[in-house]
């Protein structure tokens, strides 16, 4: 599979996901898209196309899984809502992170949700949780970046984007796939990722070596993120969830270094409540 940003914004097209196809549809071409769907598939969608647009709201992309032997889903795209720059406010300072080819990554992430839907039946053989859908979709992004791009810069961009989102807004925790992406990017280089022709083969290889975070792991990391980055009226507690500080610092440091530089990032960690106290516990 190969396509360019130009093809994404110029009209609808089909892409392969797993053993089926998905129809990618810019919202300006919605009526044409619906006409390209088989009748039995169209019946699964709202009768009024504007309902799909209302459901999409101002998201840059939205996936609609479909039940069909050959059509896995519909991906709606709205290029005008793609974020170009992320802004992070840290202690009266503002940091900007420019996003490149974000329109493509948004599309690939939604395709990843369709891949997750397929894997729920073929690999996991159970219903996936919303968080599992998110980290599988982001792994799909990384796998496609390895196949479609000359380096993994955009894969790391997805990593940094997730970190900046959660540092800015704890409500983004549902999409904070960084603990999984960290392992993927450390254990698999571009050559090894490209060696997996099929995404399900890569995912099986990852699951064979990965220790996925538990609900309690994510709950404690979420609490520490909130304690570190949300405005507080009470003094910071240096011992709060201290056993998670090293792990969270490991996940955040690459992003802090990306937006601040290494020296300033190290100084920020020392000055923040993420600085681990020695001999604690």
Number of C-alpha atoms within 10 A of each C-alpha: 8 7 11 10 11 8 10 19 17 12 16 21 15 13 14 14 21 19 12 16 19 23 23 26 26 22 23 15 16 20 12 14 20 17 10 14 14 12 10 10 19 15 10 13 16 10 10 8 13 12 12 17 16 9 10 17 13 13 17 20 26 25 21 18 19 18 11 14 10 13 20 25 25 25 23 27 29 23 19 10 13 18 16 12 13 15 13 18 13 13 8 5 7 9 13 13 17 13 18 14 14 20 22 18 23 23 22 23 25 26 33 27 26 29 24 27 22 20 21 17 12 11 13 13 10 10 13 16 9 11 15 18 21 21 23 24 23 30 27 26 24 28 27 22 23 22 20 15 12 10 14 18 14 20 22 19 21 23 25 23 20 21 24 24 18 20 22 18 15 16 13 15 20 15 18 25 21 20 21 20 22 16 16 19 17 8 13 15 13 17 11 12 21 18 12 15 11 14 20 18 12 20 18 13 13 17 10 9 11 13 11 12 11 8 10 9 13 15 13 14 20 20 15 20 20 19 17 17 18 14 9 10 6 6 6 12 11 13 15 15 14 19 15 16 20 12 13 17 15 12 20 21 17 19 22 21 14 14 17 15 12 15 9 13 19 15 11 17 16 12 10 13 20 24 18 18 13 7 5 8 7
